[in-house]
Amino acid sequence: MLILCVEGFLVSNFLTDHSQDSYSYLKRVSSERHLYNGFNLLTAEFKAKEDTMCYYGNRGNTEPIHLNPAGIYGLSNSLLETPWRKLQHGKRLFTSVVNQPLPCEVLVQDLLNVLNNEEL
């Protein structure tokens, strides 16, 4: 009997189970990848001295990867950083907004405009 797990469980389990760090959790998930339909999962831990971000997608990578917490990444319905035109365009728009010294209200509005952009 094959039992497929629901991907939402991965998020809630990570948030409630504090026995593993981000990378270890994704390492365990990667060993159970066959139990799930395709998914992408980003995990993050924000601590005073060190932030950690990790990524795992069960349609490609066999191992989780560490991400630069200060980096800007693009994620679609495919794997992380898949060079789709729409994703690359959105990433360029996002980067141009966050690299400007904007007041909070303007920043929020500009980011909402990026999310609502339908050019591609």
Backbone torsions as a table, in degrees:
resi	resn	phi	psi	omega
1	MET	NA	130.5	177.7
2	LEU	-102.0	125.6	178.3
3	ILE	-111.7	117.8	176.1
4	LEU	-89.4	132.9	178.2
5	CYS	-88.1	155.0	177.9
6	VAL	-86.6	131.7	-175.4
7	GLU	-61.2	-31.5	178.6
8	GLY	-57.7	-27.7	176.6
9	PHE	-60.7	-36.4	-178.0
10	LEU	-60.6	-41.6	-179.7
11	VAL	-69.5	-52.5	-177.4
12	SER	-63.4	-36.2	179.0
13	ASN	-66.3	-42.1	178.4
14	PHE	-62.2	-41.3	-176.9
15	LEU	-71.5	-25.9	-177.0
16	THR	-103.6	-20.9	-179.2
17	ASP	-97.2	105.6	-176.2
18	HIS	-96.3	19.0	-177.6
19	SER	-84.2	-11.7	-178.1
20	GLN	-133.3	148.2	173.5
21	ASP	-77.6	174.7	-176.1
22	SER	-54.7	-51.7	-175.9
23	TYR	-64.9	-44.2	-179.7
24	SER	-62.3	-39.1	178.0
25	TYR	-62.2	-47.4	179.9
26	LEU	-66.8	-32.0	176.6
27	LYS	-62.2	-43.8	177.7
28	ARG	-64.5	-44.4	178.5
29	VAL	-59.4	-40.5	-179.0
30	SER	-63.4	-30.1	178.1
31	SER	-74.2	-15.4	179.2
32	GLU	-111.3	16.7	-172.5
33	ARG	-56.8	-29.3	-178.6
34	HIS	-68.8	-13.4	-178.7
35	LEU	-84.1	-7.9	-172.6
36	TYR	-122.8	151.1	166.2
37	ASN	-67.8	174.2	-177.8
38	GLY	-58.3	136.7	178.2
39	PHE	-153.3	160.4	168.8
40	ASN	-120.1	139.2	179.8
41	LEU	-138.5	123.0	173.9
42	LEU	-106.2	135.1	175.3
43	THR	-123.9	151.5	180.0
44	ALA	-148.6	145.8	173.1
45	GLU	-131.0	124.5	-179.6
46	PHE	-110.5	112.6	-178.4
47	LYS	-124.0	161.0	-176.0
48	ALA	-56.7	-40.9	-174.8
49	LYS	-101.4	-19.7	-176.6
50	GLU	-157.4	123.2	173.8
51	ASP	-93.7	145.8	179.5
52	THR	-131.0	132.2	173.0
53	MET	-130.7	138.0	179.6
54	CYS	-136.5	159.4	-179.0
55	TYR	-138.2	143.3	171.1
56	TYR	-147.5	133.6	173.5
57	GLY	-126.8	125.4	-172.6
58	ASN	-80.2	2.3	177.0
59	ARG	-95.7	-1.6	-176.8
60	GLY	-144.5	-77.5	-175.4
61	ASN	-61.7	138.0	174.3
62	THR	-90.5	-16.6	180.0
63	GLU	-127.3	146.8	172.7
64	PRO	-65.9	159.0	176.8
65	ILE	-126.6	149.5	173.3
66	HIS	-83.4	140.1	177.5
67	LEU	-113.2	153.5	174.0
68	ASN	-75.0	116.7	-177.6
69	PRO	-58.8	-22.5	179.0
70	ALA	-92.8	2.1	-177.2
71	GLY	-81.1	164.8	174.5
72	ILE	-116.5	122.3	-175.7
73	TYR	-122.3	157.6	176.5
74	GLY	-114.8	131.8	-179.4
75	LEU	-135.9	128.5	179.0
76	SER	-122.9	-153.5	175.1
77	ASN	-78.9	0.1	176.3
78	SER	-105.0	-160.5	-179.3
79	LEU	-78.0	162.6	179.5
80	LEU	-53.3	133.3	176.3
81	GLU	64.2	20.5	173.2
82	THR	-62.3	127.1	-170.8
83	PRO	-77.6	57.8	174.6
84	TRP	-77.3	141.6	-178.7
85	ARG	-56.2	-44.6	-178.5
86	LYS	-62.8	-41.7	179.8
87	LEU	-66.1	-45.1	179.9
88	GLN	-63.7	-39.1	178.1
89	HIS	-64.3	-47.2	178.8
90	GLY	-62.0	-38.2	178.8
91	LYS	-65.8	-40.3	176.8
92	ARG	-63.0	-44.2	179.1
93	LEU	-61.9	-46.6	180.0
94	PHE	-59.7	-47.7	-178.3
95	THR	-60.7	-41.2	-179.7
96	SER	-65.2	-33.2	178.8
97	VAL	-72.3	-50.0	-173.8
98	VAL	-73.0	-14.2	177.8
99	ASN	-87.9	4.0	178.7
100	GLN	-103.6	144.0	175.6
101	PRO	-81.4	86.6	-174.6
102	LEU	-106.7	147.7	170.4
103	PRO	-62.9	153.3	-174.3
104	CYS	-52.3	-46.6	-176.9
105	GLU	-62.7	-40.4	-179.9
106	VAL	-69.7	-41.2	178.0
107	LEU	-57.9	-48.5	180.0
108	VAL	-60.2	-46.2	-179.4
109	GLN	-63.8	-42.6	179.4
110	ASP	-65.3	-37.4	177.6
111	LEU	-68.3	-37.4	175.2
112	LEU	-63.9	-37.0	176.4
113	ASN	-63.6	-37.4	176.3
114	VAL	-62.5	-45.8	-179.7
115	LEU	-62.9	-34.0	-177.6
116	ASN	-89.5	0.2	-177.8
117	ASN	-65.5	128.7	-179.1
118	GLU	-120.1	24.2	-176.7
119	GLU	-60.6	-37.3	-178.9
120	LEU	-111.3	NA	NA
